[in-house]
């Protein structure tokens, strides 16, 4: 039996609420990542504190979205595009939460570096470049999520490959420095941990874009751009 206008409208409102909450989560994670990048240059305790507060809010939103989507699926038994959208939302919340975790790691690393009197750092130019690439990827993926249009989401995978290449270039440089001068090992490892967190945020941004494509078009494009091994 078809839904009555009342129940159909209520269902659409629930879907819209789930979409709105994951967008709120995305906005907070985007702010976390941008602030974490800035904290590397400034060591601002206020900024780091703000990142940690966003972390708690992101976690709370993840729990709220997961519960809401579970209720919708159990009560409404959605099909086709609605079901794809809800499945994508659940996966996107996971990727957003993990991207937020990486932003927190970067902020805590910045806090430690400045507390020890070792502000960033040799190779900061490369770190800044990777961070800008990753933040642009995340913003593109979130814009696609907001509009529920594929748009630029299809190009995020290629940009992720560029981030991977940039990370490997930094890694090669750091290995060279550590071999040539063991006194650089501690600083080089600090840079490496930060670069790896940024690379992982790029991975999560790519995965979000892939979930938007799945929700909108029903195409599973995961691993499509992975290079051969």
C-alpha positions in Angstrom: 0.0 0.0 0.0 1.3 3.4 -0.9 2.2 5.9 1.8 -0.4 8.5 2.6 0.7 12.1 1.9 1.2 12.6 5.6 3.6 9.6 6.1 5.4 10.4 2.8 6.0 14.0 3.9 7.3 12.7 7.3 9.6 10.3 5.5 11.0 13.1 3.4 11.5 15.2 6.5 13.5 12.4 8.1 15.7 12.0 5.1 16.3 15.8 5.0 17.2 15.7 8.7 19.7 13.0 8.2 21.2 14.9 5.3 21.3 18.1 7.3 23.0 16.4 10.3 25.8 14.9 8.1 26.3 18.3 6.5 26.7 19.8 10.0 29.2 17.1 10.8 31.1 17.8 7.6 31.3 21.5 8.3 32.8 20.9 11.7 35.3 18.4 10.3 36.3 20.9 7.6 36.8 23.5 10.3 38.9 21.0 12.3 41.2 20.3 9.4 41.7 23.9 8.5 42.4 24.8 12.1 44.8 21.9 12.5 46.8 23.1 9.5 46.9 26.6 10.9 48.0 25.3 14.3 51.1 23.9 12.7 52.3 27.5 12.0 50.9 29.2 15.0 50.9 26.7 17.9 47.8 28.6 19.1 46.4 27.0 22.3 43.0 28.6 21.7 42.9 27.1 18.2 44.0 23.6 19.4 41.3 23.8 22.1 38.7 24.7 19.5 39.8 21.6 17.5 39.3 19.4 20.5 35.8 20.9 21.2 34.8 20.2 17.6 36.0 16.6 18.0 33.4 16.0 20.8 30.7 17.6 18.7 31.6 15.5 15.7 31.4 12.3 17.7 28.0 13.3 19.1 26.7 14.0 15.6 28.0 10.6 14.3 26.0 8.9 17.1 22.9 11.0 16.3 23.1 10.3 12.5 23.7 6.6 13.0 20.7 6.3 15.3 18.5 8.4 13.0 19.4 6.4 9.9 18.8 3.1 11.8 15.3 4.3 12.7 14.5 5.4 9.2 15.6 2.0 7.7 13.7 0.0 10.4 10.5 2.0 10.2 10.3 3.0 6.6 12.1 0.2 4.7 13.3 2.6 2.0 14.3 1.3 -1.4 16.3 2.4 -4.5 17.9 5.9 -4.3 16.6 6.6 -0.7 18.2 3.4 0.6 21.5 4.2 -1.3 21.5 7.7 0.2 21.0 6.4 3.7 23.7 3.7 3.3 26.1 6.4 1.9 25.3 8.7 4.9 26.3 6.0 7.4 29.6 5.4 5.6 30.2 9.2 5.2 29.8 9.8 8.9 32.5 7.2 9.6 34.9 8.8 7.1 34.2 12.3 8.6 34.8 11.1 12.1 38.1 9.5 11.1 39.2 12.6 9.3 38.4 14.6 12.4 40.5 12.2 14.4 43.4 12.8 12.1 42.9 16.6 12.5 43.1 16.1 16.2 46.3 14.2 15.9 47.8 17.0 13.9 46.7 19.6 16.5 48.1 17.6 19.4 51.4 17.2 17.5 51.5 20.9 17.0 50.9 21.5 20.6 53.7 19.2 21.6 56.1 20.7 19.1 55.5 24.2 20.4 55.6 23.1 24.1 59.0 21.6 23.4 60.3 24.7 21.7 60.4 23.1 18.3 57.9 24.9 16.1 57.4 23.8 12.6 59.8 22.7 11.0 62.0 22.0 8.1 60.0 20.8 5.0 57.0 22.9 6.2 56.6 24.1 2.6 55.8 20.5 1.4 53.5 20.0 4.4 51.7 23.2 3.6 51.3 22.1 0.0 49.8 18.7 0.9 47.5 20.3 3.4 46.1 22.7 0.8 45.5 19.8 -1.6 43.7 17.7 1.1 41.6 20.6 2.3 40.5 21.4 -1.3 39.6 17.7 -1.8 37.5 17.7 1.4 35.7 20.9 0.4 34.9 19.4 -3.0 33.5 16.2 -1.5 31.4 18.1 1.0 30.0 20.5 -1.7 28.9 17.4 -3.7 27.3 16.0 -0.6 25.4 19.2 0.0 24.1 19.5 -3.5 23.7 15.7 -4.0 25.2 16.2 -7.5 28.3 14.4 -8.7 29.9 17.6 -10.1 33.5 17.7 -9.2 33.3 14.5 -7.0 34.5 12.4 -9.9 37.9 14.2 -10.0 38.6 13.7 -6.3 40.2 10.3 -6.9 42.7 11.8 -9.3 43.6 14.5 -6.8 44.1 11.8 -4.1 46.7 10.1 -6.3 48.5 13.5 -6.5 48.4 13.7 -2.6 49.8 10.2 -2.5 52.7 11.2 -4.8 53.4 14.3 -2.7 53.5 12.2 0.5 55.9 9.7 -1.1 58.1 12.6 -2.2 58.2 14.0 1.4 59.0 10.5 2.7 61.9 10.1 0.4 63.3 13.5 1.4 63.0 12.7 5.1 64.7 9.3 4.7 67.6 11.1 3.0 67.9 13.7 5.8 67.8 11.0 8.5 70.5 9.0 6.8 72.8 12.0 6.2 72.3 13.5 9.6 70.9 11.3 12.4 70.3 14.5 14.5 67.3 15.2 12.2 65.5 12.0 13.0 63.2 13.4 15.7 62.2 16.3 13.6 61.8 14.2 10.5 59.5 11.7 12.3 57.4 14.6 13.5 56.9 15.8 9.9 56.3 12.2 8.8 53.5 11.7 11.3 51.8 15.0 10.3 52.2 14.2 6.5 50.6 10.7 7.1 47.6 12.2 8.9 47.1 14.6 6.0 47.4 11.8 3.5 44.7 9.8 5.4 42.4 12.8 5.5 42.8 12.9 1.7 41.8 9.2 1.6 38.6 10.0 3.6 37.8 12.9 1.3 38.1 10.6 -1.7 35.9 8.0 0.0 33.2 10.6 0.8 33.2 11.6 -2.9 32.8 8.0 -3.9 29.8 7.6 -1.6 28.1 10.6 -3.1 28.6 9.1 -6.5 27.1 5.9 -5.3 24.1 7.6 -3.6 23.3 9.8 -6.7 24.1 7.4 -9.6 24.2 3.9 -8.0 27.7 3.4 -9.3 30.3 1.8 -7.0 33.6 3.5 -8.1 35.7 2.4 -5.1 39.2 1.3 -6.1 38.5 2.3 -9.7 41.5 4.7 -9.7 43.8 2.5 -7.6 47.1 2.0 -9.4 48.1 -1.6 -10.2 50.4 -3.4 -7.8 
